Amino acid sequence: MSLKGKTAVITGSNSGIGLGVARELARAGAHVVLNSYTDREEDHALAAEIAKTFGVEAKYVGADMSKGDDCRRLIVEAGGCDILVNNAGIQHVSPVESFAPEKWDAIVAINLSSAFHTTAAAVTGMREKGWGRIINIASAHGLRASPYKSAYIAAKHGVVGLSKTVALETAEDPITCNAICPGYVLTPLVEAQIPDTMKEYDMSREDVIKNVMLKRQPSKEFATVEQMGGTAVFLCSDAAAQITGTTISVDGGWTAM
């Protein structure tokens, strides 16, 4: 399908899932606005590379997703937002009784509150244009829990709930809001963890991936950032115009168990 003429804002998109989504949206013809909290030459160069590769407009806007004012400024500086992908996120693992309060606050701010602020800033423009797609990158942990990740799981469950609420509020407009719930995705960050995990468990790469990292993922295969991007493109299509307020799991069967 073609997203020519649409502008997509993707938070947390200078690497990993966010960058994969940005590339696939650009491949479909959308102009893209990349974002992270940094503001480096390589961030802007990444936007320039996407523009050249896919023949679209692309720019980078640095904004700290832990700050509500920055989240809203991102939408303003984007110069338009037909497609909003709330992807920014961080993680911290600790038992609840020793979970650092500042870590809790940061995770909830970046993983959940940022999606509220960007959505609130973008919806009015979508209504004025008569079209909009809001895609929140939640997680299998937005549907299931596991120990030691209280803030992340609370935030991702919140993202799913926010998606449902926004979908209801925009149901009579040509705007949809959905959450993608990935399982384990092979990103540069995950790839970098494999050698250390191999040493820790004295296992081969294949065994570490299958029996440690993907223990909960029945397919025993990572999802890819391209698949995340392809799912986002589908949710922007006319075929998905009546898909709103729901979750799409890309988790190799994790939440089927």
Backbone torsions as a table, in degrees:
resi	resn	phi	psi	omega
1	MET	NA	165.7	-179.8
2	SER	-112.2	132.9	173.1
3	LEU	-111.0	24.6	-178.8
4	LYS	-56.7	132.9	179.4
5	GLY	90.3	-10.7	178.1
6	LYS	-90.9	149.3	175.9
7	THR	-114.8	127.7	-178.7
8	ALA	-112.6	130.2	174.8
9	VAL	-108.3	123.8	-177.0
10	ILE	-123.0	115.4	-179.3
11	THR	-80.3	150.0	180.0
12	GLY	57.5	52.4	-167.3
13	SER	-121.8	23.5	175.4
14	ASN	-93.4	8.5	174.5
15	SER	-168.0	173.2	170.1
16	GLY	59.1	-142.2	-176.2
17	ILE	-59.8	-44.0	-178.2
18	GLY	-59.0	-42.9	178.8
19	LEU	-68.0	-40.0	177.5
20	GLY	-61.3	-41.6	177.4
21	VAL	-65.0	-43.7	-180.0
22	ALA	-60.0	-42.6	-179.4
23	ARG	-64.6	-42.1	-178.9
24	GLU	-70.2	-35.4	175.5
25	LEU	-66.5	-39.7	176.7
26	ALA	-65.9	-38.7	177.7
27	ARG	-59.7	-33.1	178.9
28	ALA	-82.5	-0.3	174.1
29	GLY	105.2	-0.3	-179.0
30	ALA	-78.0	142.5	166.6
31	HIS	-72.4	143.7	-174.8
32	VAL	-126.9	145.9	174.2
33	VAL	-118.6	112.7	178.9
34	LEU	-85.3	158.4	-178.9
35	ASN	-153.9	146.8	162.0
36	SER	-160.7	-176.2	-178.8
37	TYR	-83.6	-13.0	178.8
38	THR	-85.7	169.7	176.7
39	ASP	-147.2	67.9	-173.4
40	ARG	-104.1	163.1	177.0
41	GLU	-58.5	-39.6	-177.8
42	GLU	-67.4	-27.2	175.8
43	ASP	-64.6	-46.8	179.9
44	HIS	-69.2	-34.4	177.5
45	ALA	-65.4	-33.9	177.8
46	LEU	-63.8	-42.8	176.9
47	ALA	-62.6	-41.5	179.5
48	ALA	-63.5	-38.0	179.1
49	GLU	-65.2	-41.0	178.2
50	ILE	-64.6	-43.2	179.0
51	ALA	-58.8	-44.1	-178.3
52	LYS	-69.1	-41.9	-176.1
53	THR	-66.9	-41.7	-171.4
54	PHE	-108.4	-2.0	177.5
55	GLY	67.0	36.7	179.1
56	VAL	-124.4	173.2	171.5
57	GLU	-85.2	139.6	179.1
58	ALA	-148.9	139.5	175.4
59	LYS	-146.2	165.1	-179.5
60	TYR	-116.2	132.9	176.4
61	VAL	-125.3	113.6	177.4
62	GLY	-75.4	129.7	178.3
63	ALA	-158.9	137.2	-177.9
64	ASP	-86.1	111.5	-175.8
65	MET	-73.7	-0.8	173.3
66	SER	-85.7	-5.8	-177.1
67	LYS	-118.1	121.7	-177.1
68	GLY	-57.8	-41.6	-179.5
69	ASP	-62.8	-37.9	178.0
70	ASP	-66.2	-39.6	179.2
71	CYS	-59.6	-45.2	-178.8
72	ARG	-71.3	-35.7	176.6
73	ARG	-62.7	-36.9	178.6
74	LEU	-55.7	-44.9	-178.7
75	ILE	-65.6	-39.3	178.4
76	VAL	-65.1	-48.2	-176.9
77	GLU	-71.3	-18.4	176.6
78	ALA	-64.4	-26.9	179.0
79	GLY	77.3	16.1	-177.9
80	GLY	148.2	144.9	-179.8
81	CYS	-150.6	94.2	175.5
82	ASP	-85.9	-33.8	-178.6
83	ILE	-125.5	123.7	177.8
84	LEU	-116.3	122.6	176.8
85	VAL	-116.2	108.0	178.6
86	ASN	-88.4	102.1	-173.4
87	ASN	-118.5	-21.7	-173.1
88	ALA	-55.0	136.7	179.8
89	GLY	-167.0	153.3	174.4
90	ILE	-135.0	169.6	-175.6
91	GLN	-139.4	151.4	171.8
92	HIS	-152.3	138.8	-176.0
93	VAL	-117.6	124.8	179.9
94	SER	-170.5	149.3	172.4
95	PRO	-59.5	149.2	-173.7
96	VAL	-60.2	-35.6	-176.2
97	GLU	-70.7	-20.9	178.9
98	SER	-116.4	12.9	-179.6
99	PHE	-68.9	120.3	-176.7
100	ALA	-62.5	125.7	-178.4
101	PRO	-55.9	-36.8	180.0
102	GLU	-68.1	-29.3	175.4
103	LYS	-70.1	-42.6	176.4
104	TRP	-56.8	-50.2	-177.0
105	ASP	-60.8	-41.2	-178.4
106	ALA	-67.8	-42.5	-179.2
107	ILE	-65.4	-45.2	179.3
108	VAL	-64.7	-39.2	-179.8
109	ALA	-64.5	-48.2	-174.1
110	ILE	-79.3	-40.2	-174.7
111	ASN	-82.8	-26.4	-175.0
112	LEU	-122.3	-57.2	-174.2
113	SER	-61.9	-33.6	179.1
114	SER	-60.3	-38.5	179.6
115	ALA	-66.0	-35.8	174.9
116	PHE	-62.6	-49.2	-175.6
117	HIS	-65.0	-45.7	-179.6
118	THR	-66.4	-40.1	179.3
119	THR	-64.0	-46.4	179.5
120	ALA	-58.4	-36.5	-179.5
121	ALA	-76.4	-26.1	-173.0
122	ALA	-93.8	-27.3	-170.5
123	VAL	-62.6	-39.8	-178.5
124	THR	-59.2	-45.0	178.5
125	GLY	-64.0	-37.3	177.8
126	MET	-64.0	-42.3	178.8
127	ARG	-63.6	-41.0	-179.5
128	GLU	-64.0	-36.8	179.7
129	LYS	-80.7	-18.8	-179.2
130	GLY	78.0	28.0	177.9
131	TRP	-170.1	140.9	176.3
132	GLY	-170.6	150.2	175.8
133	ARG	-133.7	124.3	175.5
134	ILE	-115.3	122.2	-176.9
135	ILE	-125.0	116.8	-179.9
136	ASN	-103.3	124.9	177.5
137	ILE	-83.8	101.1	178.4
138	ALA	-91.1	-120.9	-177.1
139	SER	-179.5	159.8	167.8
140	ALA	-55.1	-27.6	177.3
141	HIS	-76.7	-1.3	168.2
142	GLY	-82.8	-10.0	-179.0
143	LEU	-121.6	-20.9	-179.4
144	ARG	-133.2	157.8	177.8
145	ALA	-113.1	160.3	168.7
146	SER	-149.7	160.2	-173.6
147	PRO	-71.1	157.5	170.7
148	TYR	73.2	11.1	-179.9
149	LYS	-128.6	43.5	-170.7
150	SER	-57.6	-45.4	-176.9
151	ALA	-68.9	-45.2	-178.8
152	TYR	-61.9	-45.4	-177.4
153	ILE	-69.9	-39.5	176.3
154	ALA	-62.3	-42.9	-179.2
155	ALA	-66.2	-44.0	-178.2
156	LYS	-69.6	-35.3	171.5
157	HIS	-62.1	-38.0	177.6
158	GLY	-64.0	-38.4	177.8
159	VAL	-61.6	-41.2	178.1
160	VAL	-63.2	-44.0	178.7
161	GLY	-65.1	-40.5	177.1
162	LEU	-61.1	-41.8	-180.0
163	SER	-60.0	-42.7	-180.0
164	LYS	-65.3	-42.8	-178.4
165	THR	-65.7	-46.0	179.5
166	VAL	-63.7	-37.4	177.6
167	ALA	-60.1	-41.3	179.1
168	LEU	-68.2	-38.2	-178.8
169	GLU	-70.6	-23.1	-178.5
170	THR	-111.2	12.2	-172.0
171	ALA	-61.4	-29.5	-179.3
172	GLU	-92.8	2.7	173.4
173	ASP	-104.7	160.5	175.3
174	PRO	-79.2	54.4	-178.6
175	ILE	-128.3	135.9	174.9
176	THR	-121.2	154.8	177.3
177	CYS	-140.6	121.6	-178.2
178	ASN	-139.6	163.7	176.8
179	ALA	-117.8	130.2	170.5
180	ILE	-92.9	131.7	-177.0
181	CYS	-116.4	88.4	179.9
182	PRO	-73.8	152.1	164.4
183	GLY	-87.8	-135.1	178.0
184	TYR	-81.5	126.5	-178.1
185	VAL	-115.2	137.1	-179.1
186	LEU	-79.7	96.4	176.5
187	THR	-110.1	167.3	176.1
188	PRO	-56.1	-34.8	179.2
189	LEU	-65.8	-43.1	178.4
190	VAL	-68.3	-42.7	179.0
191	GLU	-57.0	-38.9	-178.3
192	ALA	-68.8	-21.1	-179.5
193	GLN	-81.7	-18.0	-172.9
194	ILE	-63.9	-48.0	-179.0
195	PRO	-59.0	-42.6	179.6
196	ASP	-66.4	-36.3	178.8
197	THR	-68.8	-36.0	175.9
198	MET	-60.1	-43.0	179.4
199	LYS	-67.6	-42.6	-177.1
200	GLU	-61.0	-41.4	-175.9
201	TYR	-100.8	-2.2	-177.4
202	ASP	52.4	52.5	-178.5
203	MET	-126.0	161.1	173.0
204	SER	-72.3	164.8	177.9
205	ARG	-57.2	-45.9	-178.2
206	GLU	-61.1	-43.6	-178.4
207	ASP	-69.3	-37.8	178.4
208	VAL	-62.7	-45.1	-179.3
209	ILE	-63.7	-46.9	-173.9
210	LYS	-74.6	-42.5	-168.8
211	ASN	-103.8	-13.0	-179.9
212	VAL	-115.6	-64.6	-173.6
213	MET	-69.9	-38.1	-177.6
214	LEU	-107.3	29.0	-179.1
215	LYS	-56.3	-36.8	-176.7
216	ARG	-92.2	-6.7	-174.1
217	GLN	-101.5	102.3	-170.7
218	PRO	-55.8	-30.5	-179.3
219	SER	-68.2	-21.0	-176.8
220	LYS	58.9	27.2	174.8
221	GLU	-132.7	139.6	173.3
222	PHE	-66.9	145.5	162.9
223	ALA	-74.5	162.6	-179.5
224	THR	-113.4	159.5	178.2
225	VAL	-66.3	-28.9	176.4
226	GLU	-65.6	-37.6	177.2
227	GLN	-67.3	-37.6	175.0
228	MET	-61.4	-43.9	179.4
229	GLY	-65.0	-40.7	178.6
230	GLY	-63.3	-37.1	176.9
231	THR	-65.7	-40.5	177.8
232	ALA	-63.5	-42.9	178.2
233	VAL	-59.9	-44.1	177.9
234	PHE	-58.3	-42.9	-179.2
235	LEU	-66.3	-18.0	175.9
236	CYS	-88.1	-8.1	-172.9
237	SER	-82.0	164.3	175.4
238	ASP	-63.3	-30.3	179.5
239	ALA	-62.1	-23.7	-177.3
240	ALA	-102.8	14.2	-175.2
241	ALA	-61.6	-25.6	178.3
242	GLN	-104.8	13.0	173.8
243	ILE	-97.9	106.9	-179.8
244	THR	-152.4	146.1	178.5
245	GLY	74.7	24.5	-176.9
246	THR	-130.1	177.6	176.6
247	THR	-115.6	143.6	173.0
248	ILE	-118.5	114.8	-177.6
249	SER	-87.8	128.5	174.5
250	VAL	-122.6	73.7	-165.5
251	ASP	-136.1	17.1	177.7
252	GLY	60.3	24.6	178.2
253	GLY	95.1	2.7	-176.4
254	TRP	-52.5	-52.2	-174.6
255	THR	-82.1	2.6	173.1
256	ALA	-79.3	-17.2	-176.1
257	MET	-79.5	NA	NA
